[in-house]
Every structure is written in structure tokens, then in C-alpha cells.
Amino acid sequence: MVYSSQLGTNFWYEFDNFFLWDERQDVLKALGNISDLDRICKEHKINETYPIDFINEVRQDEQRVKSIIFLAQKQLEIMNKNFGNNTESQQRAFEDFGQGILFDDRRPRPLNNRVHMMDEGQFGFYRWHTLIRTALLLNQVSEMWLHVERHIGLACSIDSVQRPRQSTNDGNNPNNSEISPEKLDKLRSFWLQLNFEELDAEFDKQFF
């Protein structure tokens, strides 16, 4: 599978529709059940009780656990459907996401949200990282997760460098610039070799 911007756009279109624009009741309920996950995780890291006491507290709420597993498994399903085992194509899609260069005017995307990018900024990437790490601590193991985590970190760094803009209120493409090959190579060489513990540490540096 050779990567193309259309492949990346189609992936994010399906991903966003499922988790955001379709307003599925099962997704909305699951997201509500994990609304306090970031706070709990942060408290345990500050108190140096992560990961054992953190995951023990998470397990006390059965609905929260089911929601984490549901959301994590659905993410993998959509990624596997679009990329299979081609981690390079997945990586490229995340890089384009970080740059905000995938413009998509298909419904149901509103006029002011036609660029596939992280609208919550840097914290959105941290929240995503927290969900995946919690799923892993709940034994939702998959070889794919390490690649996904690295790609989230890479996209987060690209986003912080490029600071992409969302489409205008009348739906115009902001034409966000692409990252320079030199900067991209530097970020790739850093993020794509980290293990889970190192990824934890890098995300914590930004938000603690």
C-alpha cells in the first residue's frame, strides 16, 4: 500500500465520523465514562502512585473499563482497515494530521472544521496518549499500539512546530504549510525509536 494524501484523508474522515461527527450514542456514552481519566492519571503521577494505584482506581469503575476497551479496540479496527500492517502509511497519515494539510469538505464536517488536525491542540494528543496507555495497562495488548503511540507523539511535535490553522468560517482552506524535510527527519529520528516508558516521560514533560 503506497501512501497518498487521499488515503490519509479517507482514514481521518472515517475516524472522525465514528468518534465525533456521527454522534453515536455508544461513543458519546463511552467518552462520558472516561471524562475524568486525565485528572486521575495526572493525580497519580504527581503522587508517584502511577501506574499501580492508578490502574487499580480505574478498575473500580466497571463502566469506565468497558469504555476504555471499547474506544481503544474501535481505534485499532479503523486503523487496521485503512492501513493493515503498513505502519509507514499510518505514520505518514499522522504526520499530515500534525501539519494540518489534509483538507476535507465532505459532509458532515462543518465549514469551520474541514482540516483534519488536532483541534484541542497539544492537550488533545496527551489525552489520546493517556487513553491508549490506560488500555495497555488493562492488558489490551497489540503490537500495533507502540507504533500508534510513536505516531501520536510525532504528530504532536509536528503540530507544535507548524501550528496549523483550521478552515475559516466560510469553509476556505487555510493552506497550512508543510514541515521542512530537515525538521521532519529530526522529529522522526527522535519519536520513532521510543519505548512506552520513554513515550510516557516525553508526554509528561509537556504537561507537568
KADA-V339141 format. One record per pair of residues at least 4 apart in sequence whose C-alpha atoms are under 7 Angstrom apart, sorted by the first residue. I is the first residue (numbers start at 1). J is the second residue. Records with the same first field share a line. If there is no record, write none. Layout:
I=J  J
This chain:
3=7  89
4=8
5=9  102
6=10
7=11
8=12  93
9=13  102  104
10=14
11=15  82
12=16  116
13=17
14=18
15=19  78
16=20  21
17=21  22
18=22
19=27
21=108
23=28
24=28
25=29
26=30
27=31
28=32
29=33
30=34  67
31=35
33=63  64  67
34=64
36=40
37=41
38=42  127  130
39=43
40=44
41=45  54
42=46
43=47
44=48  49  50  54
45=49  50
49=53  54
50=54
51=55
52=56
53=57
54=58
55=59  137
56=60
58=65
59=65
61=65
62=66
63=67
64=68
65=69
66=70
67=71
68=72  131  135
69=73  135
70=74
71=75
72=76  132  135
73=77
74=78
75=79
76=80
77=81
78=82
79=83
80=84  85
83=89  90
86=90
87=91  147
88=92
89=93
90=94
91=95  151
92=96
93=97
94=98  151  152  155
95=99  154  155
96=100  101  102
97=101  102  116  117  155
98=117  155  156  158  159
99=158  159  162  164  178  179
100=115  116  117  164  176
101=175  176
102=115  116
103=114  115  116  173
104=114  115
105=109  114
109=113  114
110=114
111=169  170  171
112=166  167  168  169  170  171
113=166  167
114=167  171
115=166  167
118=124
120=124
122=126  156
123=127
124=128
125=129  152  156
126=130  203
127=131
128=132
129=133  149
130=134
131=135
132=136
133=137
134=138
135=139  140
136=140  141
144=148
145=149
146=150  196
147=151
148=152
149=153
150=154  191  192  194
151=155
152=156
153=157  191
154=158  187  188  191
155=159
156=160
157=161
158=162
159=163  164
162=179
164=176
165=174  176
166=174
167=171  172  173  174
168=172
179=183  184
180=184
181=185
182=186
183=187
184=188
185=189
186=190
187=191
188=192
189=193
194=198  199
195=199
196=200
197=201
198=202
199=203
200=204
201=205
202=206
203=207
204=208
